[in-house]
Amino acid sequence: MKALVFVILAALLTATPQVSQAQARYVVVNGQRMGPAQLQRLDRASCSRVPNGRYWLNLRSGVWGYEGGPPQGRMGENCPRQRRKSLSERGLLYGPGELLR
């Protein structure tokens, strides 16, 4: 019985720092503090973890900067570029004589 209580207590103690770290993020964009769901969307859009801080973001162009400062970059510029599909992968490559049929 003591072993079971110890295992449960250990599991709770190891899970607690993860929860507190998620709540400890402090990101303000355009004067609004971001919640967990908004932070997930920002992280996904920027292809990296947005560090704690105060930022401004132009939602039309994706240009961002630190609050009160000049532009620093564009959202998603750190994302890996995807290769454009080839003509054959897009079904646009024709064999000899196919266009004459």
PyMOL commands that set and color helices and strands:
alter all, ss='L'
color gray80, all
select helices_A, chain A and resi 2-23+36-46
alter helices_A, ss='H'
color red, helices_A
select strands_A, chain A and resi 27-29+32-33+53-57+63-66+71-74
alter strands_A, ss='S'
color yellow, strands_A
deselect
rebuild
show_as cartoon
